[in-house]
């Protein structure tokens, strides 16, 4: 491969990586830039955090229920 071929391959790969980064971190098509703006990345992080908190609450409730059922001294 010559230098010009390597340059063209690098140019194409760079453009592809740049497009992928712009897609992930950029706004969606119907986005308005106001105080509530979120990129796809921000939205994914917020949804992940919400799912984490919901699952944590479920697990804590399950743990509390298990502790109530297995408390020593209760007549079974």
mmCIF file as gemmi writes it, N, C-alpha and C atoms, coordinates in Angstrom:
data_model
loop_
_atom_site.group_PDB
_atom_site.id
_atom_site.type_symbol
_atom_site.label_atom_id
_atom_site.label_alt_id
_atom_site.label_comp_id
_atom_site.label_asym_id
_atom_site.label_entity_id
_atom_site.label_seq_id
_atom_site.pdbx_PDB_ins_code
_atom_site.Cartn_x
_atom_site.Cartn_y
_atom_site.Cartn_z
_atom_site.occupancy
_atom_site.B_iso_or_equiv
_atom_site.pdbx_formal_charge
_atom_site.auth_seq_id
_atom_site.auth_asym_id
_atom_site.pdbx_PDB_model_num
ATOM 1 N N . UNK Axp A 1 ? 0.839 -1.188 0 1 0 ? 1 A 1
ATOM 2 C CA . UNK Axp A 1 ? 0 0 0 1 0 ? 1 A 1
ATOM 3 C C . UNK Axp A 1 ? 0.877 1.24 0 1 0 ? 1 A 1
ATOM 4 N N . UNK Axp A 2 ? 0.452 2.194 -0.781 1 0 ? 2 A 1
ATOM 5 C CA . UNK Axp A 2 ? 1.183 3.435 -0.848 1 0 ? 2 A 1
ATOM 6 C C . UNK Axp A 2 ? 0.669 4.429 0.178 1 0 ? 2 A 1
ATOM 7 N N . UNK Axp A 3 ? 1.365 5.54 0.259 1 0 ? 3 A 1
ATOM 8 C CA . UNK Axp A 3 ? 0.984 6.58 1.217 1 0 ? 3 A 1
ATOM 9 C C . UNK Axp A 3 ? -0.399 7.143 0.922 1 0 ? 3 A 1
ATOM 10 N N . UNK Axp A 4 ? -0.738 7.282 -0.337 1 0 ? 4 A 1
ATOM 11 C CA . UNK Axp A 4 ? -2.04 7.854 -0.687 1 0 ? 4 A 1
ATOM 12 C C . UNK Axp A 4 ? -3.179 6.899 -0.316 1 0 ? 4 A 1
ATOM 13 N N . UNK Axp A 5 ? -2.956 5.601 -0.463 1 0 ? 5 A 1
ATOM 14 C CA . UNK Axp A 5 ? -3.97 4.634 -0.074 1 0 ? 5 A 1
ATOM 15 C C . UNK Axp A 5 ? -4.184 4.653 1.442 1 0 ? 5 A 1
ATOM 16 N N . UNK Axp A 6 ? -3.092 4.701 2.188 1 0 ? 6 A 1
ATOM 17 C CA . UNK Axp A 6 ? -3.197 4.784 3.648 1 0 ? 6 A 1
ATOM 18 C C . UNK Axp A 6 ? -3.92 6.065 4.074 1 0 ? 6 A 1
ATOM 19 N N . UNK Axp A 7 ? -3.644 7.147 3.374 1 0 ? 7 A 1
ATOM 20 C CA . UNK Axp A 7 ? -4.305 8.411 3.689 1 0 ? 7 A 1
ATOM 21 C C . UNK Axp A 7 ? -5.813 8.308 3.465 1 0 ? 7 A 1
ATOM 22 N N . UNK Axp A 8 ? -6.221 7.718 2.354 1 0 ? 8 A 1
ATOM 23 C CA . UNK Axp A 8 ? -7.644 7.579 2.038 1 0 ? 8 A 1
ATOM 24 C C . UNK Axp A 8 ? -8.324 6.662 3.056 1 0 ? 8 A 1
ATOM 25 N N . UNK Axp A 9 ? -7.69 5.561 3.425 1 0 ? 9 A 1
ATOM 26 C CA . UNK Axp A 9 ? -8.251 4.652 4.428 1 0 ? 9 A 1
ATOM 27 C C . UNK Axp A 9 ? -8.382 5.373 5.768 1 0 ? 9 A 1
ATOM 28 N N . UNK Axp A 10 ? -7.356 6.105 6.159 1 0 ? 10 A 1
ATOM 29 C CA . UNK Axp A 10 ? -7.408 6.875 7.402 1 0 ? 10 A 1
ATOM 30 C C . UNK Axp A 10 ? -8.494 7.934 7.377 1 0 ? 10 A 1
ATOM 31 N N . UNK Axp A 11 ? -8.653 8.571 6.238 1 0 ? 11 A 1
ATOM 32 C CA . UNK Axp A 11 ? -9.695 9.585 6.071 1 0 ? 11 A 1
ATOM 33 C C . UNK Axp A 11 ? -11.087 8.976 6.228 1 0 ? 11 A 1
ATOM 34 N N . UNK Axp A 12 ? -11.306 7.836 5.617 1 0 ? 12 A 1
ATOM 35 C CA . UNK Axp A 12 ? -12.602 7.157 5.704 1 0 ? 12 A 1
ATOM 36 C C . UNK Axp A 12 ? -12.867 6.681 7.124 1 0 ? 12 A 1
ATOM 37 N N . UNK Axp A 13 ? -11.874 6.065 7.758 1 0 ? 13 A 1
ATOM 38 C CA . UNK Axp A 13 ? -12.044 5.612 9.139 1 0 ? 13 A 1
ATOM 39 C C . UNK Axp A 13 ? -12.283 6.785 10.084 1 0 ? 13 A 1
ATOM 40 N N . UNK Axp A 14 ? -11.57 7.86 9.899 1 0 ? 14 A 1
ATOM 41 C CA . UNK Axp A 14 ? -11.767 9.049 10.734 1 0 ? 14 A 1
ATOM 42 C C . UNK Axp A 14 ? -13.157 9.635 10.577 1 0 ? 14 A 1
ATOM 43 N N . UNK Axp A 15 ? -13.65 9.67 9.361 1 0 ? 15 A 1
ATOM 44 C CA . UNK Axp A 15 ? -15.002 10.18 9.123 1 0 ? 15 A 1
ATOM 45 C C . UNK Axp A 15 ? -16.045 9.278 9.77 1 0 ? 15 A 1
ATOM 46 N N . UNK Axp A 16 ? -15.84 7.963 9.699 1 0 ? 16 A 1
ATOM 47 C CA . UNK Axp A 16 ? -16.786 7.016 10.309 1 0 ? 16 A 1
ATOM 48 C C . UNK Axp A 16 ? -16.797 7.161 11.831 1 0 ? 16 A 1
ATOM 49 N N . UNK Axp A 17 ? -15.634 7.273 12.433 1 0 ? 17 A 1
ATOM 50 C CA . UNK Axp A 17 ? -15.556 7.453 13.887 1 0 ? 17 A 1
ATOM 51 C C . UNK Axp A 17 ? -16.181 8.781 14.283 1 0 ? 17 A 1
ATOM 52 N N . UNK Axp A 18 ? -15.914 9.815 13.543 1 0 ? 18 A 1
ATOM 53 C CA . UNK Axp A 18 ? -16.493 11.127 13.826 1 0 ? 18 A 1
ATOM 54 C C . UNK Axp A 18 ? -18.012 11.11 13.728 1 0 ? 18 A 1
ATOM 55 N N . UNK Axp A 19 ? -18.539 10.423 12.732 1 0 ? 19 A 1
ATOM 56 C CA . UNK Axp A 19 ? -19.994 10.325 12.579 1 0 ? 19 A 1
ATOM 57 C C . UNK Axp A 19 ? -20.611 9.549 13.734 1 0 ? 19 A 1
ATOM 58 N N . UNK Axp A 20 ? -19.95 8.476 14.173 1 0 ? 20 A 1
ATOM 59 C CA . UNK Axp A 20 ? -20.463 7.688 15.296 1 0 ? 20 A 1
ATOM 60 C C . UNK Axp A 20 ? -20.47 8.507 16.579 1 0 ? 20 A 1
ATOM 61 N N . UNK Axp A 21 ? -19.412 9.243 16.835 1 0 ? 21 A 1
ATOM 62 C CA . UNK Axp A 21 ? -19.337 10.084 18.031 1 0 ? 21 A 1
ATOM 63 C C . UNK Axp A 21 ? -20.393 11.178 17.983 1 0 ? 21 A 1
ATOM 64 N N . UNK Axp A 22 ? -20.579 11.793 16.833 1 0 ? 22 A 1
ATOM 65 C CA . UNK Axp A 22 ? -21.593 12.837 16.688 1 0 ? 22 A 1
ATOM 66 C C . UNK Axp A 22 ? -22.988 12.269 16.898 1 0 ? 22 A 1
ATOM 67 N N . UNK Axp A 23 ? -23.222 11.052 16.444 1 0 ? 23 A 1
ATOM 68 C CA . UNK Axp A 23 ? -24.537 10.424 16.623 1 0 ? 23 A 1
ATOM 69 C C . UNK Axp A 23 ? -24.819 10.143 18.101 1 0 ? 23 A 1
ATOM 70 N N . UNK Axp A 24 ? -23.83 9.618 18.81 1 0 ? 24 A 1
ATOM 71 C CA . UNK Axp A 24 ? -24.029 9.258 20.218 1 0 ? 24 A 1
ATOM 72 C C . UNK Axp A 24 ? -24.154 10.494 21.1 1 0 ? 24 A 1
ATOM 73 N N . UNK Axp A 25 ? -23.294 11.464 20.906 1 0 ? 25 A 1
ATOM 74 C CA . UNK Axp A 25 ? -23.258 12.618 21.796 1 0 ? 25 A 1
ATOM 75 C C . UNK Axp A 25 ? -24.078 13.804 21.297 1 0 ? 25 A 1
ATOM 76 N N . UNK Axp A 26 ? -24.552 13.746 20.095 1 0 ? 26 A 1
ATOM 77 C CA . UNK Axp A 26 ? -25.295 14.862 19.527 1 0 ? 26 A 1
ATOM 78 C C . UNK Axp A 26 ? -26.789 14.761 19.772 1 0 ? 26 A 1
ATOM 79 N N . UNK Axp A 27 ? -27.504 15.778 19.364 1 0 ? 27 A 1
ATOM 80 C CA . UNK Axp A 27 ? -28.96 15.791 19.57 1 0 ? 27 A 1
ATOM 81 C C . UNK Axp A 27 ? -29.679 14.927 18.54 1 0 ? 27 A 1
ATOM 82 N N . UNK Axp A 28 ? -30.884 14.506 18.887 1 0 ? 28 A 1
ATOM 83 C CA . UNK Axp A 28 ? -31.706 13.797 17.905 1 0 ? 28 A 1
ATOM 84 C C . UNK Axp A 28 ? -32.296 14.827 16.945 1 0 ? 28 A 1
ATOM 85 N N . UNK Axp A 29 ? -32.917 14.388 15.894 1 0 ? 29 A 1
ATOM 86 C CA . UNK Axp A 29 ? -33.383 15.292 14.84 1 0 ? 29 A 1
ATOM 87 C C . UNK Axp A 29 ? -34.444 16.282 15.314 1 0 ? 29 A 1
ATOM 88 N N . UNK Axp A 30 ? -35.368 15.845 16.154 1 0 ? 30 A 1
ATOM 89 C CA . UNK Axp A 30 ? -36.48 16.7 16.57 1 0 ? 30 A 1
ATOM 90 C C . UNK Axp A 30 ? -36.174 17.468 17.859 1 0 ? 30 A 1
ATOM 91 N N . UNK Axp A 31 ? -34.918 17.641 18.178 1 0 ? 31 A 1
ATOM 92 C CA . UNK Axp A 31 ? -34.531 18.277 19.435 1 0 ? 31 A 1
ATOM 93 C C . UNK Axp A 31 ? -34.578 19.786 19.323 1 0 ? 31 A 1
ATOM 94 N N . UNK Axp A 32 ? -35.129 20.406 20.334 1 0 ? 32 A 1
ATOM 95 C CA . UNK Axp A 32 ? -35.039 21.857 20.461 1 0 ? 32 A 1
ATOM 96 C C . UNK Axp A 32 ? -34.041 22.145 21.573 1 0 ? 32 A 1
ATOM 97 N N . UNK Axp A 33 ? -33.26 23.149 21.407 1 0 ? 33 A 1
ATOM 98 C CA . UNK Axp A 33 ? -32.221 23.475 22.374 1 0 ? 33 A 1
ATOM 99 C C . UNK Axp A 33 ? -32.771 24.435 23.414 1 0 ? 33 A 1
ATOM 100 N N . UNK Axp A 34 ? -33.339 23.862 24.471 1 0 ? 34 A 1
ATOM 101 C CA . UNK Axp A 34 ? -33.856 24.659 25.568 1 0 ? 34 A 1
ATOM 102 C C . UNK Axp A 34 ? -33.252 24.14 26.871 1 0 ? 34 A 1
ATOM 103 N N . UNK Axp A 35 ? -33.812 24.523 27.989 1 0 ? 35 A 1
ATOM 104 C CA . UNK Axp A 35 ? -33.26 24.135 29.288 1 0 ? 35 A 1
ATOM 105 C C . UNK Axp A 35 ? -33.381 22.637 29.543 1 0 ? 35 A 1
ATOM 106 N N . UNK Axp A 36 ? -34.28 21.957 28.836 1 0 ? 36 A 1
ATOM 107 C CA . UNK Axp A 36 ? -34.492 20.53 29.051 1 0 ? 36 A 1
ATOM 108 C C . UNK Axp A 36 ? -33.74 19.667 28.042 1 0 ? 36 A 1
ATOM 109 N N . UNK Axp A 37 ? -32.829 20.24 27.285 1 0 ? 37 A 1
ATOM 110 C CA . UNK Axp A 37 ? -32.098 19.506 26.259 1 0 ? 37 A 1
ATOM 111 C C . UNK Axp A 37 ? -31.294 18.358 26.871 1 0 ? 37 A 1
ATOM 112 N N . UNK Axp A 38 ? -31.361 17.198 26.239 1 0 ? 38 A 1
ATOM 113 C CA . UNK Axp A 38 ? -30.535 16.049 26.605 1 0 ? 38 A 1
ATOM 114 C C . UNK Axp A 38 ? -30.073 15.351 25.327 1 0 ? 38 A 1
ATOM 115 N N . UNK Axp A 39 ? -28.808 15.007 25.291 1 0 ? 39 A 1
ATOM 116 C CA . UNK Axp A 39 ? -28.319 14.214 24.165 1 0 ? 39 A 1
ATOM 117 C C . UNK Axp A 39 ? -28.748 12.766 24.387 1 0 ? 39 A 1
ATOM 118 N N . UNK Axp A 40 ? -28.538 11.937 23.386 1 0 ? 40 A 1
ATOM 119 C CA . UNK Axp A 40 ? -28.862 10.517 23.541 1 0 ? 40 A 1
ATOM 120 C C . UNK Axp A 40 ? -28.092 9.928 24.708 1 0 ? 40 A 1
ATOM 121 N N . UNK Axp A 41 ? -26.845 10.331 24.847 1 0 ? 41 A 1
ATOM 122 C CA . UNK Axp A 41 ? -25.986 9.84 25.927 1 0 ? 41 A 1
ATOM 123 C C . UNK Axp A 41 ? -26.557 10.254 27.283 1 0 ? 41 A 1
ATOM 124 N N . UNK Axp A 42 ? -26.923 11.529 27.425 1 0 ? 42 A 1
ATOM 125 C CA . UNK Axp A 42 ? -27.495 12.02 28.685 1 0 ? 42 A 1
ATOM 126 C C . UNK Axp A 42 ? -28.793 11.286 29.006 1 0 ? 42 A 1
ATOM 127 N N . UNK Axp A 43 ? -29.616 11.078 28.008 1 0 ? 43 A 1
ATOM 128 C CA . UNK Axp A 43 ? -30.896 10.386 28.202 1 0 ? 43 A 1
ATOM 129 C C . UNK Axp A 43 ? -30.653 8.939 28.633 1 0 ? 43 A 1
ATOM 130 N N . UNK Axp A 44 ? -29.693 8.273 28.016 1 0 ? 44 A 1
ATOM 131 C CA . UNK Axp A 44 ? -29.38 6.892 28.38 1 0 ? 44 A 1
ATOM 132 C C . UNK Axp A 44 ? -28.869 6.815 29.812 1 0 ? 44 A 1
ATOM 133 N N . UNK Axp A 45 ? -28.023 7.76 30.201 1 0 ? 45 A 1
ATOM 134 C CA . UNK Axp A 45 ? -27.525 7.775 31.577 1 0 ? 45 A 1
ATOM 135 C C . UNK Axp A 45 ? -28.651 8.017 32.576 1 0 ? 45 A 1
ATOM 136 N N . UNK Axp A 46 ? -29.558 8.924 32.256 1 0 ? 46 A 1
ATOM 137 C CA . UNK Axp A 46 ? -30.682 9.213 33.151 1 0 ? 46 A 1
ATOM 138 C C . UNK Axp A 46 ? -31.597 7.996 33.278 1 0 ? 46 A 1
ATOM 139 N N . UNK Axp A 47 ? -31.874 7.324 32.175 1 0 ? 47 A 1
ATOM 140 C CA . UNK Axp A 47 ? -32.72 6.137 32.225 1 0 ? 47 A 1
ATOM 141 C C . UNK Axp A 47 ? -32.041 5.015 33.002 1 0 ? 47 A 1
ATOM 142 N N . UNK Axp A 48 ? -30.74 4.887 32.854 1 0 ? 48 A 1
ATOM 143 C CA . UNK Axp A 48 ? -30 3.882 33.614 1 0 ? 48 A 1
ATOM 144 C C . UNK Axp A 48 ? -30.04 4.158 35.1 1 0 ? 48 A 1
ATOM 145 N N . UNK Axp A 49 ? -29.881 5.412 35.47 1 0 ? 49 A 1
ATOM 146 C CA . UNK Axp A 49 ? -29.932 5.791 36.883 1 0 ? 49 A 1
ATOM 147 C C . UNK Axp A 49 ? -31.322 5.523 37.459 1 0 ? 49 A 1
ATOM 148 N N . UNK Axp A 50 ? -32.357 5.832 36.685 1 0 ? 50 A 1
ATOM 149 C CA . UNK Axp A 50 ? -33.731 5.587 37.128 1 0 ? 50 A 1
ATOM 150 C C . UNK Axp A 50 ? -33.969 4.087 37.329 1 0 ? 50 A 1
ATOM 151 N N . UNK Axp A 51 ? -33.492 3.27 36.399 1 0 ? 51 A 1
ATOM 152 C CA . UNK Axp A 51 ? -33.646 1.823 36.515 1 0 ? 51 A 1
ATOM 153 C C . UNK Axp A 51 ? -32.872 1.294 37.719 1 0 ? 51 A 1
ATOM 154 N N . UNK Axp A 52 ? -31.693 1.872 37.964 1 0 ? 52 A 1
ATOM 155 C CA . UNK Axp A 52 ? -30.89 1.462 39.114 1 0 ? 52 A 1
ATOM 156 C C . UNK Axp A 52 ? -31.629 1.743 40.416 1 0 ? 52 A 1
ATOM 157 N N . UNK Axp A 53 ? -32.198 2.921 40.548 1 0 ? 53 A 1
ATOM 158 C CA . UNK Axp A 53 ? -32.904 3.28 41.773 1 0 ? 53 A 1
ATOM 159 C C . UNK Axp A 53 ? -34.142 2.409 41.978 1 0 ? 53 A 1
ATOM 160 N N . UNK Axp A 54 ? -34.848 2.12 40.889 1 0 ? 54 A 1
ATOM 161 C CA . UNK Axp A 54 ? -36.034 1.268 40.979 1 0 ? 54 A 1
ATOM 162 C C . UNK Axp A 54 ? -35.64 -0.137 41.429 1 0 ? 54 A 1
ATOM 163 N N . UNK Axp A 55 ? -34.606 -0.683 40.83 1 0 ? 55 A 1
ATOM 164 C CA . UNK Axp A 55 ? -34.156 -2.038 41.186 1 0 ? 55 A 1
ATOM 165 C C . UNK Axp A 55 ? -33.641 -2.069 42.615 1 0 ? 55 A 1
ATOM 166 N N . UNK Axp A 56 ? -32.944 -1.029 43.051 1 0 ? 56 A 1
ATOM 167 C CA . UNK Axp A 56 ? -32.433 -0.968 44.415 1 0 ? 56 A 1
ATOM 168 C C . UNK Axp A 56 ? -33.588 -0.984 45.412 1 0 ? 56 A 1
ATOM 169 N N . UNK Axp A 57 ? -34.643 -0.235 45.128 1 0 ? 57 A 1
ATOM 170 C CA . UNK Axp A 57 ? -35.814 -0.217 46.009 1 0 ? 57 A 1
ATOM 171 C C . UNK Axp A 57 ? -36.464 -1.596 46.066 1 0 ? 57 A 1
ATOM 172 N N . UNK Axp A 58 ? -36.549 -2.278 44.923 1 0 ? 58 A 1
ATOM 173 C CA . UNK Axp A 58 ? -37.121 -3.623 44.89 1 0 ? 58 A 1
ATOM 174 C C . UNK Axp A 58 ? -36.293 -4.59 45.735 1 0 ? 58 A 1
ATOM 175 N N . UNK Axp A 59 ? -34.977 -4.528 45.605 1 0 ? 59 A 1
ATOM 176 C CA . UNK Axp A 59 ? -34.11 -5.428 46.352 1 0 ? 59 A 1
ATOM 177 C C . UNK Axp A 59 ? -34.158 -5.14 47.848 1 0 ? 59 A 1
ATOM 178 N N . UNK Axp A 60 ? -34.222 -3.848 48.216 1 0 ? 60 A 1
ATOM 179 C CA . UNK Axp A 60 ? -34.31 -3.505 49.63 1 0 ? 60 A 1
ATOM 180 C C . UNK Axp A 60 ? -35.623 -4.007 50.231 1 0 ? 60 A 1
ATOM 181 N N . UNK Axp A 61 ? -36.711 -3.912 49.472 1 0 ? 61 A 1
ATOM 182 C CA . UNK Axp A 61 ? -37.995 -4.423 49.946 1 0 ? 61 A 1
ATOM 183 C C . UNK Axp A 61 ? -37.94 -5.941 50.095 1 0 ? 61 A 1
ATOM 184 N N . UNK Axp A 62 ? -37.329 -6.613 49.143 1 0 ? 62 A 1
ATOM 185 C CA . UNK Axp A 62 ? -37.188 -8.065 49.207 1 0 ? 62 A 1
ATOM 186 C C . UNK Axp A 62 ? -36.347 -8.472 50.414 1 0 ? 62 A 1
ATOM 187 N N . UNK Axp A 63 ? -35.276 -7.741 50.684 1 0 ? 63 A 1
ATOM 188 C CA . UNK Axp A 63 ? -34.43 -8.026 51.843 1 0 ? 63 A 1
ATOM 189 C C . UNK Axp A 63 ? -35.207 -7.822 53.139 1 0 ? 63 A 1
ATOM 190 N N . UNK Axp A 64 ? -35.962 -6.739 53.227 1 0 ? 64 A 1
ATOM 191 C CA . UNK Axp A 64 ? -36.75 -6.477 54.425 1 0 ? 64 A 1
ATOM 192 C C . UNK Axp A 64 ? -37.783 -7.575 54.642 1 0 ? 64 A 1
ATOM 193 N N . UNK Axp A 65 ? -38.416 -8.033 53.573 1 0 ? 65 A 1
ATOM 194 C CA . UNK Axp A 65 ? -39.408 -9.108 53.68 1 0 ? 65 A 1
ATOM 195 C C . UNK Axp A 65 ? -38.748 -10.405 54.137 1 0 ? 65 A 1
ATOM 196 N N . UNK Axp A 66 ? -37.583 -10.704 53.602 1 0 ? 66 A 1
ATOM 197 C CA . UNK Axp A 66 ? -36.857 -11.912 53.995 1 0 ? 66 A 1
ATOM 198 C C . UNK Axp A 66 ? -36.467 -11.835 55.465 1 0 ? 66 A 1
ATOM 199 N N . UNK Axp A 67 ? -36.018 -10.679 55.914 1 0 ? 67 A 1
ATOM 200 C CA . UNK Axp A 67 ? -35.657 -10.518 57.329 1 0 ? 67 A 1
ATOM 201 C C . UNK Axp A 67 ? -36.876 -10.694 58.224 1 0 ? 67 A 1
ATOM 202 N N . UNK Axp A 68 ? -38.021 -10.188 57.794 1 0 ? 68 A 1
ATOM 203 C CA . UNK Axp A 68 ? -39.251 -10.342 58.599 1 0 ? 68 A 1
ATOM 204 C C . UNK Axp A 68 ? -39.647 -11.812 58.709 1 0 ? 68 A 1
ATOM 205 N N . UNK Axp A 69 ? -39.502 -12.572 57.654 1 0 ? 69 A 1
ATOM 206 C CA . UNK Axp A 69 ? -39.878 -13.976 57.666 1 0 ? 69 A 1
ATOM 207 C C . UNK Axp A 69 ? -38.915 -14.833 58.479 1 0 ? 69 A 1
ATOM 208 N N . UNK Axp A 70 ? -37.667 -14.442 58.568 1 0 ? 70 A 1
ATOM 209 C CA . UNK Axp A 70 ? -36.654 -15.264 59.214 1 0 ? 70 A 1
ATOM 210 C C . UNK Axp A 70 ? -36.169 -14.663 60.53 1 0 ? 70 A 1
ATOM 211 N N . UNK Axp A 71 ? -36.973 -13.867 61.181 1 0 ? 71 A 1
ATOM 212 C CA . UNK Axp A 71 ? -36.586 -13.285 62.448 1 0 ? 71 A 1
ATOM 213 C C . UNK Axp A 71 ? -36.596 -14.378 63.517 1 0 ? 71 A 1
ATOM 214 N N . UNK Axp A 72 ? -35.486 -14.555 64.241 1 0 ? 72 A 1
ATOM 215 C CA . UNK Axp A 72 ? -35.432 -15.587 65.289 1 0 ? 72 A 1
ATOM 216 C C . UNK Axp A 72 ? -36.441 -15.293 66.405 1 0 ? 72 A 1
ATOM 217 N N . UNK Axp A 73 ? -36.982 -16.351 67.005 1 0 ? 73 A 1
ATOM 218 C CA . UNK Axp A 73 ? -37.897 -16.21 68.117 1 0 ? 73 A 1
ATOM 219 C C . UNK Axp A 73 ? -39.347 -16.195 67.713 1 0 ? 73 A 1
ATOM 220 N N . UNK Axp A 74 ? -39.629 -16.162 66.417 1 0 ? 74 A 1
ATOM 221 C CA . UNK Axp A 74 ? -41.023 -16.209 65.98 1 0 ? 74 A 1
ATOM 222 C C . UNK Axp A 74 ? -41.473 -17.657 65.947 1 0 ? 74 A 1
ATOM 223 N N . UNK Axp A 75 ? -42.679 -17.876 66.398 1 0 ? 75 A 1
ATOM 224 C CA . UNK Axp A 75 ? -43.232 -19.229 66.339 1 0 ? 75 A 1
ATOM 225 C C . UNK Axp A 75 ? -43.685 -19.548 64.924 1 0 ? 75 A 1
ATOM 226 N N . UNK Axp A 76 ? -43.247 -20.668 64.418 1 0 ? 76 A 1
ATOM 227 C CA . UNK Axp A 76 ? -43.607 -21.026 63.042 1 0 ? 76 A 1
ATOM 228 C C . UNK Axp A 76 ? -44.673 -22.047 63.027 1 0 ? 76 A 1
